[in-house]
């Protein structure tokens, strides 16, 4: 039975795609340079001709294969109910990913307004299926203006000493005039209580205290030192249990874990700053190793890939769990993904184009960090950084079309909410740590995921 399951998973994996890779433009840097140099350009002149920009024909072949596998599943009596349930879940996810990517191509290549409108509807619907909450748009109508207010409250217009900054502020206020952010309540933005964070920290320390003791006490670390630390922990604590390893990467600017390749990438120059003690404790160990990697290692030897590579939709919980660990360990909660949330909402509800969203995000980021008596050099450095951030965020939030909102990056805020609310509801559960850390790459708040986990523990995938 296990061999049959593995064979089906191999067939299904052959139809899987990384949606972001397919939707990312192949000329990002050139398009950004042109866009920033020409204020009249409403959106970047993106191209999608790279090796990872799969063609419509490839996506359609994937969908045909998914249809055939689904048909074969229906008549295969060798599978038990649990195996069939897992395979059907993976097939549906792959179908939605291929359809989303295909709808982006149809939107870009449409010859008439009717075809483009139909493609936009498809893009929206598959967005909801992949990244929605309870089959609905994952944007809260009260939270969105509150997030705008949160940023606007960081801006002091009285210290805007340069005429260009004052004009930027005036344009920002005008762009946001219909959002009614002034009367929004910041209380609608979810924040876990301090006591809840302390309780989560205690559970993490109880479960992983021995791992944190590996961290040497020093102010900063090189990427190679952090890499050596991770590999030492893996080789000592998980010897013979995993192929996971850490490597230093000279091109990336953010840490990431590739669950399929079993590699943790550590950038030599981290975009968010050096590897300080708190970064190593909270981000590298707490966020990446104790959550993203540990939850995977427990099921790696099972051979049932979804349990160690991730059941469809698992990140809607795990990203919040990992970020929650990061924040709790260093006692510094930060609301995640605010600018992504705002950008996607501006596209969805205010019908803003790429240029308009870019200008709003740039202004919010730049003006909220303005300080009095700033030097020209520091001013220009901050402006360039805000331009870069705003362009990258807007590209991510309109990924694939440069026009339609792409909901994936709402996960940063929504996953935090999902995790902390789950933790709050289950904080007195005796086996909470088991569900959080030992249940594989699942979302324990998702009834289907939890049902599959229990079936796994009962030996139904053996």
C-alpha positions in Angstrom: 0.0 0.0 0.0 2.8 2.4 0.9 4.5 1.8 -2.5 1.2 2.6 -4.3 0.9 5.8 -2.3 4.5 6.8 -3.1 3.9 6.0 -6.9 0.8 8.3 -6.9 2.6 11.0 -5.0 5.4 10.9 -7.6 2.9 11.3 -10.4 1.2 14.2 -8.6 4.5 15.9 -7.8 5.3 15.9 -11.6 2.3 18.2 -12.0 3.2 20.6 -9.2 4.5 24.1 -9.8 6.0 26.9 -7.7 3.4 29.6 -8.5 5.7 32.5 -7.6 8.4 31.3 -10.0 5.9 31.0 -12.9 4.4 34.5 -12.2 7.6 36.3 -11.6 8.8 38.6 -14.4 12.0 37.5 -16.1 13.3 41.1 -16.5 12.7 42.4 -13.0 15.8 44.6 -12.6 15.5 46.1 -16.0 11.8 46.8 -15.6 12.4 48.4 -12.2 15.1 50.7 -13.5 12.9 51.9 -16.3 9.9 52.3 -14.0 11.8 54.4 -11.5 13.3 56.6 -14.2 10.0 57.3 -15.9 7.3 58.7 -13.6 4.8 58.6 -16.5 4.9 54.8 -16.8 1.8 53.4 -15.2 3.2 49.9 -14.7 6.5 48.2 -15.5 7.1 46.7 -18.8 7.5 43.2 -17.5 8.4 40.2 -19.6 7.7 36.5 -18.8 10.2 34.7 -21.0 12.5 33.0 -18.4 13.0 29.3 -17.9 10.7 29.3 -14.9 7.9 31.1 -16.8 6.1 27.9 -17.8 4.0 28.2 -21.0 0.3 27.8 -21.3 0.9 24.5 -23.1 2.9 23.1 -20.1 0.3 24.2 -17.6 -2.5 22.6 -19.8 -0.5 19.4 -20.0 -0.3 19.4 -16.2 -4.0 19.9 -15.9 -4.7 17.1 -18.3 -2.4 14.8 -16.2 -4.2 15.9 -13.0 -7.5 14.9 -14.7 -6.2 11.5 -15.6 -4.7 10.8 -12.2 -8.0 11.9 -10.6 -9.8 9.4 -12.9 -7.4 6.6 -12.0 -7.8 7.3 -8.3 -11.5 6.8 -8.6 -11.2 3.3 -9.8 -8.1 2.1 -7.8 -9.2 -0.3 -5.1 -5.7 -0.7 -3.7 -5.8 2.6 -1.9 -7.4 3.0 1.6 -9.7 5.9 2.5 -6.9 7.9 4.2 -4.5 7.6 1.3 -7.2 8.6 -1.2 -8.1 11.6 0.9 -4.5 12.8 1.0 -4.0 12.3 -2.7 -7.2 14.1 -3.6 -6.1 17.0 -1.4 -2.8 17.3 -3.2 -4.4 17.0 -6.6 -6.8 19.7 -5.9 -4.0 22.0 -4.8 -1.9 21.3 -7.9 -5.0 22.0 -10.1 -5.6 25.3 -8.4 -1.9 26.4 -8.8 -1.8 25.5 -12.4 -5.1 27.2 -13.1 -4.0 30.3 -11.3 -0.8 30.5 -13.4 -2.7 29.8 -16.6 -5.3 32.5 -15.9 -2.5 35.1 -15.5 -1.2 34.1 -19.0 -4.7 34.4 -20.4 -5.1 37.8 -18.8 -1.8 39.1 -20.3 -2.4 37.6 -23.7 -6.1 38.4 -24.1 -7.1 39.9 -27.4 -10.3 41.6 -26.2 -11.8 43.1 -23.1 -14.3 40.2 -22.7 -11.5 37.6 -22.7 -9.4 39.7 -20.3 -12.3 40.1 -17.9 -13.0 36.4 -17.9 -9.3 35.7 -17.2 -9.5 38.2 -14.3 -12.4 36.4 -12.8 -10.5 33.1 -13.0 -7.4 34.7 -11.4 -9.5 36.0 -8.6 -11.3 32.7 -8.0 -8.2 30.6 -7.9 -6.6 33.2 -5.6 -9.4 32.6 -3.2 -9.1 28.8 -3.4 -5.4 28.9 -2.7 -5.0 31.8 -0.3 -8.5 32.7 0.9 -10.0 32.3 4.3 -13.2 30.1 4.5 -13.5 30.5 0.7 -13.7 34.3 1.0 -11.3 37.1 0.3 -8.6 37.2 3.1 -8.9 41.0 3.7 -10.8 42.4 6.7 -12.6 45.6 5.9 -12.0 47.0 9.4 -8.3 46.0 9.6 -7.3 47.5 6.3 -8.1 51.1 7.1 -6.7 50.6 10.6 -3.4 49.5 9.1 -3.3 52.7 7.0 -4.0 54.7 10.2 -1.2 52.9 12.0 1.3 54.1 9.3 -0.2 57.6 9.0 0.1 58.0 12.8 3.9 57.4 12.4 4.2 60.4 10.1 4.8 63.8 11.7 4.0 66.4 8.9 5.5 69.2 11.0 9.0 67.8 10.6 8.9 67.5 6.8 11.6 70.1 6.1 12.0 69.5 2.3 9.4 70.7 -0.2 9.6 67.3 -2.0 8.7 65.5 1.2 5.8 67.9 1.9 4.5 67.3 -1.7 4.8 63.5 -1.1 2.8 63.8 2.0 0.1 65.9 0.4 -0.2 63.4 -2.5 -0.4 60.6 0.0 -3.3 62.2 1.9 -5.1 62.8 -1.4 -4.6 59.2 -2.6 -6.0 57.9 0.7 -8.9 60.3 0.9 -11.7 57.8 0.3 -10.4 55.1 2.7 -11.8 56.7 5.9 -8.7 55.7 7.8 -8.9 58.7 10.2 -11.8 57.1 12.1 -10.4 53.5 12.0 -9.7 51.8 15.3 -6.2 50.4 15.8 -7.7 47.9 18.2 -9.0 45.9 15.2 -5.4 45.0 14.3 -4.8 41.7 16.1 -2.1 41.6 18.7 -1.5 38.7 21.2 -1.4 39.6 24.8 1.9 39.7 26.6 0.9 36.8 28.8 0.0 34.7 25.8 3.5 35.4 24.3 5.1 34.5 27.6 3.2 31.2 27.7 4.3 30.3 24.2 7.9 31.2 25.1 7.7 28.8 28.0 6.5 26.0 25.8 9.2 26.6 23.3 11.9 26.7 26.0 10.5 23.5 27.5 10.6 21.7 24.1 13.7 23.2 22.6 15.8 24.6 25.6 18.6 22.1 24.9 18.9 23.5 21.3 19.2 27.1 22.4 22.1 26.2 24.6 24.2 25.6 21.5 24.2 29.4 20.7 27.5 31.0 21.7 27.2 34.3 23.5 28.5 37.0 21.2 27.2 40.3 19.8 27.3 39.3 16.1 28.0 36.3 13.9 29.1 35.8 10.3 26.9 33.8 8.0 29.4 31.0 8.0 29.4 30.9 11.8 25.6 30.6 11.8 25.8 28.0 9.1 28.2 25.9 11.1 26.0 26.3 14.2 22.9 25.0 12.4 24.8 22.0 10.9 26.3 21.2 14.3 22.8 21.1 15.9 21.4 19.0 13.0 24.3 16.5 13.1 24.1 16.2 16.9 20.4 16.3 17.7 19.0 14.7 14.5 21.8 12.4 13.4 20.5 9.9 10.9 17.0 11.4 10.8 17.3 14.0 8.1 19.1 15.1 5.0 18.6 18.8 5.9 21.7 21.0 5.9 22.5 24.7 6.0 24.6 26.4 3.3 25.8 30.0 2.9 24.4 31.8 -0.1 26.1 34.9 -1.6 23.1 35.9 -3.8 20.1 35.8 -1.6 19.2 38.5 0.9 16.7 36.6 3.0 16.9 33.3 4.9 14.8 30.4 3.5 14.3 26.7 3.8 13.7 24.5 0.7 11.8 21.5 2.1 12.2 19.5 -1.2 16.0 20.1 -1.6 16.4 19.8 2.3 18.5 23.0 2.4 18.5 26.0 4.6 19.9 29.0 2.8 21.8 31.7 4.9 22.6 34.9 3.0 26.0 36.4 3.5 24.4 39.9 3.5 21.0 39.8 5.2 18.6 42.5 4.0 17.3 43.0 7.5 20.7 43.5 9.1 23.5 41.5 10.7 23.2 38.2 12.5 23.0 39.5 16.1 22.4 37.3 19.1 18.6 38.1 19.0 18.5 37.3 15.3 20.2 34.0 15.7 18.0 33.1 18.7 14.7 34.4 17.4 14.9 34.0 13.6 17.5 31.4 12.8 16.8 29.0 15.7 13.3 29.9 16.9 11.7 30.6 13.5 13.6 28.5 11.0 15.0 25.6 12.9 12.5 24.9 15.7 9.4 25.4 13.5 10.0 25.2 9.7 12.8 22.5 10.0 11.9 20.6 13.1 8.2 20.0 12.2 9.5 18.5 8.9 12.3 16.3 10.3 9.8 14.3 12.5 8.2 12.8 9.4 11.1 12.7 6.9 11.7 9.0 7.4 8.0 8.2 6.7 8.4 8.6 3.0 5.0 10.4 2.9 6.2 13.6 1.4 3.2 15.9 2.2 3.8 15.4 6.0 7.4 16.7 5.8 7.2 18.9 2.7 3.8 20.4 3.7 0.2 19.6 3.3 -1.6 22.1 0.9 -2.2 25.3 2.8 -0.1 24.5 5.8 1.8 27.8 5.7 -1.4 29.7 6.6 -0.7 28.4 10.1 3.0 27.5 10.2 4.2 31.0 9.1 2.3 32.5 12.0 3.6 29.9 14.4 7.2 30.5 13.3 6.9 34.3 13.4 5.2 33.9 16.8 8.2 32.0 18.1 10.6 34.6 16.7 8.7 37.5 18.4 8.1 35.7 21.7 11.7 34.6 22.2 13.1 38.1 21.9 10.0 39.8 23.5 9.3 42.0 20.5 6.0 41.6 18.7 5.8 43.3 15.3 2.7 43.3 13.2 3.6 41.3 10.1 2.9 42.2 6.5 1.2 45.6 7.0 2.4 47.1 3.7 1.5 43.9 1.7 -2.0 44.0 3.3 -2.4 47.7 2.4 -1.1 47.3 -1.2 -3.4 44.3 -2.0 -6.4 46.1 -0.5 -5.6 49.2 -2.6 -5.7 47.1 -5.7 -8.8 45.2 -4.7 -11.0 47.9 -3.3 -9.6 51.2 -4.6 -8.7 49.9 -8.1 -5.3 51.6 -8.0 -2.8 50.7 -10.7 0.8 49.7 -10.1 2.1 53.3 -10.1 -0.5 54.5 -7.6 0.1 51.6 -5.2 3.9 52.1 -5.6 3.6 55.8 -4.7 1.5 55.1 -1.6 3.7 52.3 -0.3 6.8 54.4 -0.9 5.4 57.4 0.9 4.2 55.4 3.9 7.5 53.7 4.3 9.7 56.8 3.7 7.7 59.4 5.5 7.1 57.3 8.6 10.8 57.1 9.2 11.6 60.8 8.7 13.5 62.5 11.5 14.3 66.2 12.0 17.6 67.6 10.8 18.4 64.7 8.5 21.4 65.0 6.3 21.1 65.0 2.5 23.0 61.8 2.3 20.8 60.0 4.8 17.7 61.4 3.2 18.7 60.1 -0.3 19.7 56.7 1.2 16.3 56.3 2.8 14.5 57.4 -0.3 16.3 54.9 -2.5 15.6 52.1 0.1 11.9 53.1 0.2 11.7 53.2 -3.6 13.2 49.7 -3.8 10.9 48.3 -1.1 7.8 49.8 -2.7 8.6 48.5 -6.1 9.4 45.0 -4.8 6.3 44.9 -2.7 4.0 46.2 -5.4 5.4 43.6 -7.9 4.8 40.8 -5.4 1.3 42.0 -4.6 0.4 42.3 -8.3 2.5 39.3 -9.3 1.9 37.8 -12.7 -0.1 40.6 -14.3 1.1 43.9 -12.8 -2.5 44.8 -12.4 -4.6 42.2 -10.5 -4.1 41.7 -6.7 -2.3 38.4 -5.8 -3.4 37.4 -2.3 -0.4 35.2 -1.3 1.5 37.8 0.8 -1.6 38.4 3.0 -0.4 35.2 4.7 2.1 37.2 6.9 -0.7 39.0 8.8 -3.4 36.3 8.5 -1.1 33.4 9.6 -0.2 35.4 12.7 -3.8 35.8 13.5 -4.7 32.2 12.8 -1.8 30.9 15.0 -2.3 33.1 18.0 -6.1 32.6 18.1 -5.5 28.8 17.9 -3.0 29.1 20.7 -5.3 31.2 22.8 -8.1 28.7 22.4 -5.9 25.6 23.1 -3.5 27.0 25.7 -4.7 24.7 28.4 -4.7 21.6 26.2 -2.2 19.1 27.8 -0.8 17.9 24.5 -0.6 21.3 22.9 3.1 21.0 22.3 2.6 17.7 20.4 0.1 19.3 18.1 2.3 22.3 17.5 5.7 20.7 17.0 5.2 16.9 16.5 2.3 16.8 14.0 4.3 17.4 10.8 3.9 20.2 8.2 0.2 20.6 8.8 -2.2 23.3 9.9 -3.7 21.9 13.2 -6.5 24.4 13.0 -7.6 22.9 9.7 -10.0 20.0 10.4 -9.0 18.1 7.2 -5.3 18.4 8.1 -5.8 17.3 11.6 -7.9 14.4 10.6 -5.1 13.2 8.2 -2.6 13.6 11.0 -4.6 11.4 13.3 -4.9 8.8 10.5 -1.2 8.9 10.1 -0.6 8.3 13.8 -3.1 5.4 13.6 -0.9 3.8 10.9 -3.2 4.3 7.9 -0.4 5.5 5.7 1.9 2.5 6.4 
